[in-house]
Amino acid sequence: MTTPVNVTVTGAAGQIGYALLFRIASGQLLGPDVPVRLRLLEIPQGVKAAEGTAMELDDCAFPLLAGIDIFDDPRRGFDGANIALLVGARPRGPGMERGDLLEANGGIFKPQGEAINAGAAQDVRVLVVGNPANTNALIAQAHAPDVPAERFTAMTRLDHNRALSQLSAKTGAPVGDITGLTIWGNHSATQYPDVFHARVAGRPASELVDEAWLENDFIPTVAKRGAAIIAARGASSAASAANAAVDHVFDWVNGTPAGEWTSVALPSDGSYGVPEGLISSFPARSVGGRWEIVQDLEINAFSRAKIDASVAELVEEREAVKGLGLI
Ligand code: NAX
């Protein structure tokens, strides 16, 4: 058997963790020939539940699962990590202001960034799922100066998949016939799902839908889908979030299909007027194990205004965490 890949998952006892771990262990994260060793990181109160999940993982007898270890110390949890899925985060409680939320998450993502810096494998790739995902990724990255910044990403793949599904429903084309969609900006209600470069079975999506539908239906439906799931299910998205994390890492490691792109929140290099260093969602291709921002897409006035609004929110979040001394 080849050397197993170490996959650290934080928030392993949570609901996304429960949907995610079995897919990783079955080989869907990295491929059907790649053995994995799971390193589960929880807070002390979550360890017992994580042990229960580990028992169930054992009971699946996954041939690719080389072992499971459970930790409540980030230094140990990230030791040797090749892939780090940062799912656990502090949710917004009643009466909590944004500053309180950012501060509480700073208390999680700063030590996790330090632990990744101290002990993760040379090739570590980080995906932050826990909200506010973009800014949590920024905090972790700021505390891992020895890890290339580009290895820190945040998840907008669920938004991307939601946009694919909505456009498919509207046009009647299967999702597999849709290419060229992009989520821009923050994984929040200001995100901008952009169809202006999308093609549906080879035809420009903009010929099939009008601006009123984009403005009044598509964009708000995609951006508020998380709230709609909570209203319907009584709990936030879990299996779809786990699925998106699997898609993100699989593509990062194995490459995006030729000629296609997906959406990834990654450190800006200044492309499309997004201030350098902000972790913002872009159209991205994975080539040779690295994300590249798709260049030279024409941005119309409608898109420009929406990208700018979401990026402005990210700038505010960055200023807020700077003000709190978190970066
Ligand atoms: P749960 O509350 O079910 O689970 C979170 C788990 O994280 C808990 O078991 C908790 O003990 C653990 N945890 C808390 N602090 C930790 C720490 N410092 N180290 C290790 N573990 C820690 O939440 P769940 O539904 O699984 O969601 C997890 C996160 O994903 C939330 O922040 C949520 O907002 C975010 N989401 C992000 C999405 C995205 O597209 N980026 C979509 C889905 C989801 O809303």
Residues whose N, C-alpha, C, O or C-beta is under 5 A from the ligand:
A	BS01	NAX	T10 G11 A13 G14 Q15 I16 G17 L41 E42 I43 G46 V87 G88 A89 I108 V128 V129 G130 N131 A133 M155 L158 H187 S236 S237 A241
